[in-house]
Amino acid sequence: MPEYDYIKISTSGLPRFVRSQSFSHHHHHNRPRHYQSKTRCPDNCACVTLDDWTSLVERERTAHAASKELARENRALKNDLRAAYDQLKSGRSSREEELAAKFRRRLAELKAEAADDKERALHDLRKAKDLADVRVRELTQTVTDQGVEVSQLADDLGVKAEEARRAWSLVTDLRRQLHRCRDPLGFRRRYDFA
């Protein structure tokens, strides 16, 4: 009967080659079919043949060698990049100094323009404030004058109101007298209130 090799991974993590016993067991034909035990690979079995394992190890070695070569190339490229960056940086420093000087000049011009604009705006604000102060003084004087006039009118109205009350009282007295004169007997009507 053929036997198959497989790799069993132990609990320590190391692979171990084991021969499969799956076809070497005798089957008992007099037992019911559902009681027959089937031999199977253990749970931690990789089910890889010895040839497959050898090829896998060889591919791993090749990949590891290629990885080392790529790491060496990567370091070389990083060194080249650092050297190129240093060259570029030294070439840029003079250009950066020139741009910085130009930037400082432009900044000074903008500050001068801003100062001029600020002075102009302050002058305009002072002028508008002076005009507003004059207008406020004029309005205050007008309000004061009108307040005096209103007080005088109120006083006059108070006097005139008193005169109007006295005149109304006189009119009422004159009506009564007229009513008495019209009624010579002096009889008064029951609902006469005047």
Secondary structure, 3 states (H helix, E strand, C coil): CCCCEEEEECCCCCEEEEECCCCCCCCCCCCCHHHCCCCCCCCCECCCCHHHHHHHHHHHHHHHHHHHHHHHHHHHHHHHHHHHHHHHHHHHHHHHHHHHHHHHHHHHHHHHHHHHHHHHHHHHHHHHHHHHHHHHHHHHHHHHHHHHHHHHHHHHHHHHHHHHHHHHHHHHHHHHHHHHHHCCCCCCCCCCCC
